[in-house]
Amino acid sequence: MFHSFAELTAGKMALFISHRFSTARSADRIIDLENGKIAEEGSPHQLASLGGRYAEMFKMQSSDDC
């Protein structure tokens, strides 16, 4: 499904909503919402480097996947 999504949206803007951080890693830009407001915004690498809410939740989810 993700391969097809990438092919269909190549060169276009697409909005992908996910609660799985492993899925969000393929995004160019992530907007993390909390209570309807932007909590953090950036690339997956930028947000992971900040050590904020996104990084904390990503770490929590990846430890659950083991």
PQR file of N, CA, C, O and H, with PARSE charges and radii, in Angstrom:
ATOM      1  N   MET A   1       0.821  -1.189   0.000 -0.4000 1.5000
ATOM      2  CA  MET A   1       0.000   0.000   0.000 -0.0000 2.0000
ATOM      3  C   MET A   1       0.872   1.263   0.000  0.5500 1.7000
ATOM      4  O   MET A   1       0.588   2.211  -0.732 -0.5500 1.4000
ATOM      5  N   PHE A   2       1.936   1.278   0.822 -0.4000 1.5000
ATOM      6  CA  PHE A   2       2.775   2.470   0.908 -0.0000 2.0000
ATOM      7  C   PHE A   2       3.538   2.721  -0.383  0.5500 1.7000
ATOM      8  O   PHE A   2       3.760   3.870  -0.764 -0.5500 1.4000
ATOM      9  H   PHE A   2       2.167   0.508   1.417  0.4000 1.0000
ATOM     10  N   HIS A   3       3.939   1.647  -1.057 -0.4000 1.5000
ATOM     11  CA  HIS A   3       4.625   1.798  -2.339 -0.0000 2.0000
ATOM     12  C   HIS A   3       3.678   2.427  -3.365  0.5500 1.7000
ATOM     13  O   HIS A   3       4.073   3.333  -4.099 -0.5500 1.4000
ATOM     14  H   HIS A   3       3.758   0.713  -0.748  0.4000 1.0000
ATOM     15  N   SER A   4       2.444   1.954  -3.418 -0.4000 1.5000
ATOM     16  CA  SER A   4       1.440   2.508  -4.342 -0.0000 2.0000
ATOM     17  C   SER A   4       1.153   3.965  -4.013  0.5500 1.7000
ATOM     18  O   SER A   4       1.025   4.792  -4.916 -0.5500 1.4000
ATOM     19  H   SER A   4       2.123   1.219  -2.822  0.4000 1.0000
ATOM     20  N   PHE A   5       1.053   4.284  -2.729 -0.4000 1.5000
ATOM     21  CA  PHE A   5       0.803   5.659  -2.298 -0.0000 2.0000
ATOM     22  C   PHE A   5       1.942   6.562  -2.777  0.5500 1.7000
ATOM     23  O   PHE A   5       1.699   7.655  -3.290 -0.5500 1.4000
ATOM     24  H   PHE A   5       1.158   3.612  -1.996  0.4000 1.0000
ATOM     25  N   ALA A   6       3.179   6.103  -2.608 -0.4000 1.5000
ATOM     26  CA  ALA A   6       4.339   6.887  -3.035 -0.0000 2.0000
ATOM     27  C   ALA A   6       4.327   7.101  -4.545  0.5500 1.7000
ATOM     28  O   ALA A   6       4.631   8.197  -5.016 -0.5500 1.4000
ATOM     29  H   ALA A   6       3.376   5.215  -2.191  0.4000 1.0000
ATOM     30  N   GLU A   7       3.984   6.082  -5.297 -0.4000 1.5000
ATOM     31  CA  GLU A   7       3.918   6.215  -6.756 -0.0000 2.0000
ATOM     32  C   GLU A   7       2.817   7.179  -7.193  0.5500 1.7000
ATOM     33  O   GLU A   7       3.032   8.018  -8.069 -0.5500 1.4000
ATOM     34  H   GLU A   7       3.736   5.192  -4.915  0.4000 1.0000
ATOM     35  N   LEU A   8       1.654   7.059  -6.589 -0.4000 1.5000
ATOM     36  CA  LEU A   8       0.516   7.903  -6.962 -0.0000 2.0000
ATOM     37  C   LEU A   8       0.719   9.374  -6.603  0.5500 1.7000
ATOM     38  O   LEU A   8       0.161  10.257  -7.254 -0.5500 1.4000
ATOM     39  H   LEU A   8       1.480   6.378  -5.877  0.4000 1.0000
ATOM     40  N   THR A   9       1.512   9.631  -5.576 -0.4000 1.5000
ATOM     41  CA  THR A   9       1.680  11.008  -5.101 -0.0000 2.0000
ATOM     42  C   THR A   9       3.021  11.619  -5.489  0.5500 1.7000
ATOM     43  O   THR A   9       3.330  12.736  -5.073 -0.5500 1.4000
ATOM     44  H   THR A   9       1.965   8.913  -5.048  0.4000 1.0000
ATOM     45  N   ALA A  10       3.817  10.912  -6.272 -0.4000 1.5000
ATOM     46  CA  ALA A  10       5.127  11.433  -6.688 -0.0000 2.0000
ATOM     47  C   ALA A  10       4.958  12.786  -7.376  0.5500 1.7000
ATOM     48  O   ALA A  10       4.177  12.921  -8.318 -0.5500 1.4000
ATOM     49  H   ALA A  10       3.567  10.004  -6.609  0.4000 1.0000
ATOM     50  N   GLY A  11       5.689  13.773  -6.904 -0.4000 1.5000
ATOM     51  CA  GLY A  11       5.631  15.111  -7.484 -0.0000 2.0000
ATOM     52  C   GLY A  11       4.402  15.905  -7.083  0.5500 1.7000
ATOM     53  O   GLY A  11       4.159  16.985  -7.622 -0.5500 1.4000
ATOM     54  H   GLY A  11       6.324  13.664  -6.139  0.4000 1.0000
ATOM     55  N   LYS A  12       3.621  15.382  -6.142 -0.4000 1.5000
ATOM     56  CA  LYS A  12       2.389  16.047  -5.701 -0.0000 2.0000
ATOM     57  C   LYS A  12       2.409  16.215  -4.188  0.5500 1.7000
ATOM     58  O   LYS A  12       3.182  15.569  -3.480 -0.5500 1.4000
ATOM     59  H   LYS A  12       3.818  14.504  -5.705  0.4000 1.0000
ATOM     60  N   MET A  13       1.554  17.082  -3.721 -0.4000 1.5000
ATOM     61  CA  MET A  13       1.370  17.219  -2.285 -0.0000 2.0000
ATOM     62  C   MET A  13       0.279  16.245  -1.859  0.5500 1.7000
ATOM     63  O   MET A  13      -0.765  16.149  -2.503 -0.5500 1.4000
ATOM     64  H   MET A  13       0.925  17.606  -4.296  0.4000 1.0000
ATOM     65  N   ALA A  14       0.527  15.531  -0.779 -0.4000 1.5000
ATOM     66  CA  ALA A  14      -0.455  14.578  -0.266 -0.0000 2.0000
ATOM     67  C   ALA A  14      -0.496  14.679   1.255  0.5500 1.7000
ATOM     68  O   ALA A  14       0.516  14.948   1.903 -0.5500 1.4000
ATOM     69  H   ALA A  14       1.375  15.609  -0.256  0.4000 1.0000
ATOM     70  N   LEU A  15      -1.649  14.464   1.794 -0.4000 1.5000
ATOM     71  CA  LEU A  15      -1.832  14.468   3.242 -0.0000 2.0000
ATOM     72  C   LEU A  15      -2.074  13.037   3.675  0.5500 1.7000
ATOM     73  O   LEU A  15      -2.973  12.364   3.169 -0.5500 1.4000
ATOM     74  H   LEU A  15      -2.471  14.245   1.269  0.4000 1.0000
ATOM     75  N   PHE A  16      -1.263  12.578   4.615 -0.4000 1.5000
ATOM     76  CA  PHE A  16      -1.358  11.208   5.114 -0.0000 2.0000
ATOM     77  C   PHE A  16      -1.472  11.293   6.626  0.5500 1.7000
ATOM     78  O   PHE A  16      -0.578  11.824   7.286 -0.5500 1.4000
ATOM     79  H   PHE A  16      -0.533  13.125   5.025  0.4000 1.0000
ATOM     80  N   ILE A  17      -2.542  10.786   7.172 -0.4000 1.5000
ATOM     81  CA  ILE A  17      -2.758  10.835   8.620 -0.0000 2.0000
ATOM     82  C   ILE A  17      -2.472   9.453   9.190  0.5500 1.7000
ATOM     83  O   ILE A  17      -3.014   8.451   8.722 -0.5500 1.4000
ATOM     84  H   ILE A  17      -3.268  10.355   6.636  0.4000 1.0000
ATOM     85  N   SER A  18      -1.610   9.410  10.214 -0.4000 1.5000
ATOM     86  CA  SER A  18      -1.239   8.131  10.801 -0.0000 2.0000
ATOM     87  C   SER A  18      -0.950   8.292  12.289  0.5500 1.7000
ATOM     88  O   SER A  18      -0.466   9.329  12.742 -0.5500 1.4000
ATOM     89  H   SER A  18      -1.170  10.223  10.594  0.4000 1.0000
ATOM     90  N   HIS A  19      -1.254   7.256  13.020 -0.4000 1.5000
ATOM     91  CA  HIS A  19      -0.887   7.202  14.433 -0.0000 2.0000
ATOM     92  C   HIS A  19       0.340   6.321  14.641  0.5500 1.7000
ATOM     93  O   HIS A  19       0.835   6.180  15.760 -0.5500 1.4000
ATOM     94  H   HIS A  19      -1.647   6.413  12.652  0.4000 1.0000
ATOM     95  N   ARG A  20       0.827   5.726  13.541 -0.4000 1.5000
ATOM     96  CA  ARG A  20       2.002   4.859  13.607 -0.0000 2.0000
ATOM     97  C   ARG A  20       3.228   5.667  13.181  0.5500 1.7000
ATOM     98  O   ARG A  20       3.303   6.144  12.049 -0.5500 1.4000
ATOM     99  H   ARG A  20       0.425   5.840  12.633  0.4000 1.0000
ATOM    100  N   PHE A  21       4.167   5.812  14.080 -0.4000 1.5000
ATOM    101  CA  PHE A  21       5.351   6.612  13.795 -0.0000 2.0000
ATOM    102  C   PHE A  21       6.273   5.944  12.785  0.5500 1.7000
ATOM    103  O   PHE A  21       7.011   6.633  12.080 -0.5500 1.4000
ATOM    104  H   PHE A  21       4.106   5.425  14.999  0.4000 1.0000
ATOM    105  N   SER A  22       6.247   4.621  12.700 -0.4000 1.5000
ATOM    106  CA  SER A  22       7.055   3.936  11.689 -0.0000 2.0000
ATOM    107  C   SER A  22       6.566   4.313  10.285  0.5500 1.7000
ATOM    108  O   SER A  22       7.367   4.369   9.352 -0.5500 1.4000
ATOM    109  H   SER A  22       5.647   4.062  13.272  0.4000 1.0000
ATOM    110  N   THR A  23       5.275   4.568  10.129 -0.4000 1.5000
ATOM    111  CA  THR A  23       4.715   5.006   8.854 -0.0000 2.0000
ATOM    112  C   THR A  23       5.103   6.459   8.569  0.5500 1.7000
ATOM    113  O   THR A  23       5.416   6.809   7.431 -0.5500 1.4000
ATOM    114  H   THR A  23       4.625   4.522  10.887  0.4000 1.0000
ATOM    115  N   ALA A  24       5.081   7.281   9.577 -0.4000 1.5000
ATOM    116  CA  ALA A  24       5.362   8.713   9.418 -0.0000 2.0000
ATOM    117  C   ALA A  24       6.818   8.981   9.032  0.5500 1.7000
ATOM    118  O   ALA A  24       7.123  10.052   8.506 -0.5500 1.4000
ATOM    119  H   ALA A  24       4.827   6.998  10.501  0.4000 1.0000
ATOM    120  N   ARG A  25       7.710   8.046   9.280 -0.4000 1.5000
ATOM    121  CA  ARG A  25       9.132   8.246   8.953 -0.0000 2.0000
ATOM    122  C   ARG A  25       9.367   8.509   7.480  0.5500 1.7000
ATOM    123  O   ARG A  25      10.369   9.129   7.120 -0.5500 1.4000
ATOM    124  H   ARG A  25       7.463   7.177   9.708  0.4000 1.0000
ATOM    125  N   SER A  26       8.466   8.052   6.615 -0.4000 1.5000
ATOM    126  CA  SER A  26       8.662   8.248   5.178 -0.0000 2.0000
ATOM    127  C   SER A  26       8.189   9.629   4.707  0.5500 1.7000
ATOM    128  O   SER A  26       8.347   9.968   3.534 -0.5500 1.4000
ATOM    129  H   SER A  26       7.653   7.549   6.908  0.4000 1.0000
ATOM    130  N   ALA A  27       7.626  10.406   5.591 -0.4000 1.5000
ATOM    131  CA  ALA A  27       7.115  11.732   5.226 -0.0000 2.0000
ATOM    132  C   ALA A  27       8.251  12.745   5.077  0.5500 1.7000
ATOM    133  O   ALA A  27       9.291  12.624   5.726 -0.5500 1.4000
ATOM    134  H   ALA A  27       7.498  10.131   6.543  0.4000 1.0000
ATOM    135  N   ASP A  28       8.044  13.730   4.228 -0.4000 1.5000
ATOM    136  CA  ASP A  28       8.994  14.837   4.111 -0.0000 2.0000
ATOM    137  C   ASP A  28       8.842  15.784   5.297  0.5500 1.7000
ATOM    138  O   ASP A  28       9.814  16.368   5.776 -0.5500 1.4000
ATOM    139  H   ASP A  28       7.199  13.828   3.702  0.4000 1.0000
ATOM    140  N   ARG A  29       7.610  15.921   5.756 -0.4000 1.5000
ATOM    141  CA  ARG A  29       7.302  16.865   6.832 -0.0000 2.0000
ATOM    142  C   ARG A  29       6.215  16.272   7.715  0.5500 1.7000
ATOM    143  O   ARG A  29       5.231  15.720   7.223 -0.5500 1.4000
ATOM    144  H   ARG A  29       6.820  15.446   5.368  0.4000 1.0000
ATOM    145  N   ILE A  30       6.399  16.390   9.005 -0.4000 1.5000
ATOM    146  CA  ILE A  30       5.427  15.885   9.976 -0.0000 2.0000
ATOM    147  C   ILE A  30       4.892  17.065  10.777  0.5500 1.7000
ATOM    148  O   ILE A  30       5.640  17.945  11.202 -0.5500 1.4000
ATOM    149  H   ILE A  30       7.199  16.838   9.405  0.4000 1.0000
ATOM    150  N   ILE A  31       3.593  17.058  10.969 -0.4000 1.5000
ATOM    151  CA  ILE A  31       2.963  18.041  11.847 -0.0000 2.0000
ATOM    152  C   ILE A  31       2.307  17.250  12.960  0.5500 1.7000
ATOM    153  O   ILE A  31       1.370  16.488  12.724 -0.5500 1.4000
ATOM    154  H   ILE A  31       2.985  16.343  10.624  0.4000 1.0000
ATOM    155  N   ASP A  32       2.799  17.434  14.163 -0.4000 1.5000
ATOM    156  CA  ASP A  32       2.295  16.739  15.341 -0.0000 2.0000
ATOM    157  C   ASP A  32       1.264  17.644  16.026  0.5500 1.7000
ATOM    158  O   ASP A  32       1.580  18.747  16.471 -0.5500 1.4000
ATOM    159  H   ASP A  32       3.560  18.054  14.354  0.4000 1.0000
ATOM    160  N   LEU A  33       0.034  17.152  16.098 -0.4000 1.5000
ATOM    161  CA  LEU A  33      -1.040  17.933  16.701 -0.0000 2.0000
ATOM    162  C   LEU A  33      -1.328  17.462  18.127  0.5500 1.7000
ATOM    163  O   LEU A  33      -1.319  16.266  18.415 -0.5500 1.4000
ATOM    164  H   LEU A  33      -0.223  16.255  15.737  0.4000 1.0000
ATOM    165  N   GLU A  34      -1.579  18.416  19.000 -0.4000 1.5000
ATOM    166  CA  GLU A  34      -1.980  18.118  20.371 -0.0000 2.0000
ATOM    167  C   GLU A  34      -3.111  19.076  20.724  0.5500 1.7000
ATOM    168  O   GLU A  34      -2.939  20.295  20.703 -0.5500 1.4000
ATOM    169  H   GLU A  34      -1.586  19.388  18.766  0.4000 1.0000
ATOM    170  N   ASN A  35      -4.262  18.511  21.046 -0.4000 1.5000
ATOM    171  CA  ASN A  35      -5.448  19.313  21.366 -0.0000 2.0000
ATOM    172  C   ASN A  35      -5.787  20.309  20.257  0.5500 1.7000
ATOM    173  O   ASN A  35      -6.174  21.446  20.526 -0.5500 1.4000
ATOM    174  H   ASN A  35      -4.402  17.521  21.063  0.4000 1.0000
ATOM    175  N   GLY A  36      -5.636  19.864  19.003 -0.4000 1.5000
ATOM    176  CA  GLY A  36      -6.001  20.697  17.865 -0.0000 2.0000
ATOM    177  C   GLY A  36      -5.001  21.775  17.497  0.5500 1.7000
ATOM    178  O   GLY A  36      -5.271  22.587  16.612 -0.5500 1.4000
ATOM    179  H   GLY A  36      -5.321  18.940  18.784  0.4000 1.0000
ATOM    180  N   LYS A  37      -3.843  21.800  18.160 -0.4000 1.5000
ATOM    181  CA  LYS A  37      -2.820  22.807  17.875 -0.0000 2.0000
ATOM    182  C   LYS A  37      -1.514  22.119  17.507  0.5500 1.7000
ATOM    183  O   LYS A  37      -1.249  20.992  17.928 -0.5500 1.4000
ATOM    184  H   LYS A  37      -3.624  21.140  18.878  0.4000 1.0000
ATOM    185  N   ILE A  38      -0.705  22.808  16.720 -0.4000 1.5000
ATOM    186  CA  ILE A  38       0.579  22.242  16.310 -0.0000 2.0000
ATOM    187  C   ILE A  38       1.517  22.220  17.512  0.5500 1.7000
ATOM    188  O   ILE A  38       1.833  23.258  18.093 -0.5500 1.4000
ATOM    189  H   ILE A  38      -0.920  23.723  16.378  0.4000 1.0000
ATOM    190  N   ALA A  39       1.954  21.010  17.871 -0.4000 1.5000
ATOM    191  CA  ALA A  39       2.900  20.842  18.977 -0.0000 2.0000
ATOM    192  C   ALA A  39       4.335  20.878  18.450  0.5500 1.7000
ATOM    193  O   ALA A  39       5.209  21.490  19.063 -0.5500 1.4000
ATOM    194  H   ALA A  39       1.697  20.167  17.399  0.4000 1.0000
ATOM    195  N   GLU A  40       4.575  20.218  17.308 -0.4000 1.5000
ATOM    196  CA  GLU A  40       5.888  20.194  16.679 -0.0000 2.0000
ATOM    197  C   GLU A  40       5.702  20.054  15.175  0.5500 1.7000
ATOM    198  O   GLU A  40       4.700  19.518  14.701 -0.5500 1.4000
ATOM    199  H   GLU A  40       3.865  19.720  16.810  0.4000 1.0000
ATOM    200  N   GLU A  41       6.691  20.548  14.439 -0.4000 1.5000
ATOM    201  CA  GLU A  41       6.629  20.473  12.978 -0.0000 2.0000
ATOM    202  C   GLU A  41       8.041  20.361  12.433  0.5500 1.7000
ATOM    203  O   GLU A  41       8.936  21.085  12.867 -0.5500 1.4000
ATOM    204  H   GLU A  41       7.504  20.983  14.825  0.4000 1.0000
ATOM    205  N   GLY A  42       8.246  19.455  11.480 -0.4000 1.5000
ATOM    206  CA  GLY A  42       9.554  19.313  10.848 -0.0000 2.0000
ATOM    207  C   GLY A  42       9.682  17.971  10.169  0.5500 1.7000
ATOM    208  O   GLY A  42       8.713  17.218  10.072 -0.5500 1.4000
ATOM    209  H   GLY A  42       7.519  18.866  11.126  0.4000 1.0000
ATOM    210  N   SER A  43      10.877  17.674   9.699 -0.4000 1.5000
ATOM    211  CA  SER A  43      11.137  16.367   9.086 -0.0000 2.0000
ATOM    212  C   SER A  43      11.243  15.328  10.202  0.5500 1.7000
ATOM    213  O   SER A  43      11.458  15.692  11.359 -0.5500 1.4000
ATOM    214  H   SER A  43      11.664  18.286   9.777  0.4000 1.0000
ATOM    215  N   PRO A  44      11.095  14.052   9.878 -0.5600 1.5000
ATOM    216  CA  PRO A  44      11.257  13.026  10.912  0.2800 2.0000
ATOM    217  C   PRO A  44      12.607  13.140  11.623  0.5500 1.7000
ATOM    218  O   PRO A  44      12.685  12.986  12.842 -0.5500 1.4000
ATOM    219  N   HIS A  45      13.664  13.411  10.860 -0.4000 1.5000
ATOM    220  CA  HIS A  45      15.000  13.543  11.454 -0.0000 2.0000
ATOM    221  C   HIS A  45      15.078  14.740  12.409  0.5500 1.7000
ATOM    222  O   HIS A  45      15.628  14.634  13.505 -0.5500 1.4000
ATOM    223  H   HIS A  45      13.601  13.537   9.870  0.4000 1.0000
ATOM    224  N   GLN A  46      14.525  15.872  11.982 -0.4000 1.5000
ATOM    225  CA  GLN A  46      14.544  17.066  12.835 -0.0000 2.0000
ATOM    226  C   GLN A  46      13.794  16.815  14.136  0.5500 1.7000
ATOM    227  O   GLN A  46      14.282  17.148  15.216 -0.5500 1.4000
ATOM    228  H   GLN A  46      14.079  15.958  11.092  0.4000 1.0000
ATOM    229  N   LEU A  47      12.609  16.228  14.028 -0.4000 1.5000
ATOM    230  CA  LEU A  47      11.808  16.006  15.225 -0.0000 2.0000
ATOM    231  C   LEU A  47      12.447  14.990  16.162  0.5500 1.7000
ATOM    232  O   LEU A  47      12.366  15.135  17.382 -0.5500 1.4000
ATOM    233  H   LEU A  47      12.213  15.958  13.151  0.4000 1.0000
ATOM    234  N   ALA A  48      13.078  13.970  15.604 -0.4000 1.5000
ATOM    235  CA  ALA A  48      13.769  12.987  16.441 -0.0000 2.0000
ATOM    236  C   ALA A  48      14.950  13.641  17.160  0.5500 1.7000
ATOM    237  O   ALA A  48      15.237  13.314  18.311 -0.5500 1.4000
ATOM    238  H   ALA A  48      13.144  13.852  14.613  0.4000 1.0000
ATOM    239  N   SER A  49      15.628  14.561  16.482 -0.4000 1.5000
ATOM    240  CA  SER A  49      16.787  15.237  17.070 -0.0000 2.0000
ATOM    241  C   SER A  49      16.408  16.203  18.188  0.5500 1.7000
ATOM    242  O   SER A  49      17.202  16.452  19.095 -0.5500 1.4000
ATOM    243  H   SER A  49      15.394  14.826  15.547  0.4000 1.0000
ATOM    244  N   LEU A  50      15.187  16.748  18.119 -0.4000 1.5000
ATOM    245  CA  LEU A  50      14.747  17.698  19.139 -0.0000 2.0000
ATOM    246  C   LEU A  50      14.572  17.051  20.510  0.5500 1.7000
ATOM    247  O   LEU A  50      14.709  17.710  21.540 -0.5500 1.4000
ATOM    248  H   LEU A  50      14.542  16.545  17.382  0.4000 1.0000
ATOM    249  N   GLY A  51      14.269  15.764  20.510 -0.4000 1.5000
ATOM    250  CA  GLY A  51      14.059  15.069  21.779 -0.0000 2.0000
ATOM    251  C   GLY A  51      12.760  15.469  22.465  0.5500 1.7000
ATOM    252  O   GLY A  51      12.611  15.282  23.673 -0.5500 1.4000
ATOM    253  H   GLY A  51      14.157  15.229  19.672  0.4000 1.0000
ATOM    254  N   GLY A  52      11.825  16.015  21.705 -0.4000 1.5000
ATOM    255  CA  GLY A  52      10.551  16.468  22.270 -0.0000 2.0000
ATOM    256  C   GLY A  52       9.479  15.394  22.240  0.5500 1.7000
ATOM    257  O   GLY A  52       9.763  14.201  22.355 -0.5500 1.4000
ATOM    258  H   GLY A  52      11.946  16.166  20.724  0.4000 1.0000
ATOM    259  N   ARG A  53       8.261  15.834  22.087 -0.4000 1.5000
ATOM    260  CA  ARG A  53       7.088  14.964  22.122 -0.0000 2.0000
ATOM    261  C   ARG A  53       7.123  13.879  21.042  0.5500 1.7000
ATOM    262  O   ARG A  53       6.863  12.711  21.330 -0.5500 1.4000
ATOM    263  H   ARG A  53       8.030  16.802  21.993  0.4000 1.0000
ATOM    264  N   TYR A  54       7.442  14.259  19.809 -0.4000 1.5000
ATOM    265  CA  TYR A  54       7.512  13.282  18.714 -0.0000 2.0000
ATOM    266  C   TYR A  54       8.559  12.214  19.026  0.5500 1.7000
ATOM    267  O   TYR A  54       8.282  11.020  18.913 -0.5500 1.4000
ATOM    268  H   TYR A  54       7.653  15.208  19.575  0.4000 1.0000
ATOM    269  N   ALA A  55       9.750  12.639  19.415 -0.4000 1.5000
ATOM    270  CA  ALA A  55      10.843  11.698  19.699 -0.0000 2.0000
ATOM    271  C   ALA A  55      10.463  10.745  20.823  0.5500 1.7000
ATOM    272  O   ALA A  55      10.745   9.549  20.753 -0.5500 1.4000
ATOM    273  H   ALA A  55       9.975  13.609  19.507  0.4000 1.0000
ATOM    274  N   GLU A  56       9.832  11.271  21.849 -0.4000 1.5000
ATOM    275  CA  GLU A  56       9.420  10.455  22.988 -0.0000 2.0000
ATOM    276  C   GLU A  56       8.376   9.413  22.571  0.5500 1.7000
ATOM    277  O   GLU A  56       8.478   8.243  22.939 -0.5500 1.4000
ATOM    278  H   GLU A  56       9.603  12.243  21.906  0.4000 1.0000
ATOM    279  N   MET A  57       7.384   9.840  21.809 -0.4000 1.5000
ATOM    280  CA  MET A  57       6.333   8.912  21.384 -0.0000 2.0000
ATOM    281  C   MET A  57       6.873   7.904  20.367  0.5500 1.7000
ATOM    282  O   MET A  57       6.464   6.743  20.376 -0.5500 1.4000
ATOM    283  H   MET A  57       7.301  10.790  21.510  0.4000 1.0000
ATOM    284  N   PHE A  58       7.783   8.332  19.495 -0.4000 1.5000
ATOM    285  CA  PHE A  58       8.386   7.403  18.541 -0.0000 2.0000
ATOM    286  C   PHE A  58       9.146   6.312  19.284  0.5500 1.7000
ATOM    287  O   PHE A  58       9.030   5.130  18.962 -0.5500 1.4000
ATOM    288  H   PHE A  58       8.115   9.275  19.488  0.4000 1.0000
ATOM    289  N   LYS A  59       9.914   6.718  20.270 -0.4000 1.5000
ATOM    290  CA  LYS A  59      10.689   5.758  21.067 -0.0000 2.0000
ATOM    291  C   LYS A  59       9.761   4.776  21.788  0.5500 1.7000
ATOM    292  O   LYS A  59      10.035   3.577  21.838 -0.5500 1.4000
ATOM    293  H   LYS A  59      10.008   7.679  20.532  0.4000 1.0000
ATOM    294  N   MET A  60       8.673   5.289  22.339 -0.4000 1.5000
ATOM    295  CA  MET A  60       7.711   4.443  23.047 -0.0000 2.0000
ATOM    296  C   MET A  60       7.087   3.422  22.097  0.5500 1.7000
ATOM    297  O   MET A  60       6.982   2.242  22.433 -0.5500 1.4000
ATOM    298  H   MET A  60       8.450   6.263  22.298  0.4000 1.0000
ATOM    299  N   GLN A  61       6.674   3.874  20.912 -0.4000 1.5000
ATOM    300  CA  GLN A  61       6.050   2.965  19.948 -0.0000 2.0000
ATOM    301  C   GLN A  61       7.038   1.941  19.429  0.5500 1.7000
ATOM    302  O   GLN A  61       6.676   0.777  19.253 -0.5500 1.4000
ATOM    303  H   GLN A  61       6.759   4.832  20.639  0.4000 1.0000
ATOM    304  N   SER A  62       8.264   2.335  19.181 -0.4000 1.5000
ATOM    305  CA  SER A  62       9.230   1.376  18.646 -0.0000 2.0000
ATOM    306  C   SER A  62       9.609   0.317  19.682  0.5500 1.7000
ATOM    307  O   SER A  62       9.946  -0.808  19.314 -0.5500 1.4000
ATOM    308  H   SER A  62       8.558   3.280  19.323  0.4000 1.0000
ATOM    309  N   SER A  63       9.558   0.656  20.949 -0.4000 1.5000
ATOM    310  CA  SER A  63       9.841  -0.345  21.979 -0.0000 2.0000
ATOM    311  C   SER A  63       8.666  -1.308  22.124  0.5500 1.7000
ATOM    312  O   SER A  63       8.861  -2.456  22.523 -0.5500 1.4000
ATOM    313  H   SER A  63       9.284   1.570  21.247  0.4000 1.0000
ATOM    314  N   ASP A  64       7.452  -0.864  21.807 -0.4000 1.5000
ATOM    315  CA  ASP A  64       6.260  -1.731  21.843 -0.0000 2.0000
ATOM    316  C   ASP A  64       6.273  -2.732  20.702  0.5500 1.7000
ATOM    317  O   ASP A  64       5.693  -3.811  20.818 -0.5500 1.4000
ATOM    318  H   ASP A  64       7.293   0.068  21.483  0.4000 1.0000
ATOM    319  N   ASP A  65       6.935  -2.383  19.585 -0.4000 1.5000
ATOM    320  CA  ASP A  65       6.977  -3.248  18.406 -0.0000 2.0000
ATOM    321  C   ASP A  65       7.890  -4.459  18.590  0.5500 1.7000
ATOM    322  O   ASP A  65       7.797  -5.422  17.828 -0.5500 1.4000
ATOM    323  H   ASP A  65       7.407  -1.506  19.491  0.4000 1.0000
ATOM    324  N   CYS A  66       8.750  -4.424  19.568 -0.4000 1.5000
ATOM    325  CA  CYS A  66       9.701  -5.524  19.787 -0.0000 2.0000
ATOM    326  C   CYS A  66       9.027  -6.764  20.321  0.5500 1.7000
ATOM    327  O   CYS A  66       9.689  -7.774  20.558 -0.5500 1.4000
ATOM    328  H   CYS A  66       8.826  -3.643  20.187  0.4000 1.0000
TER
END
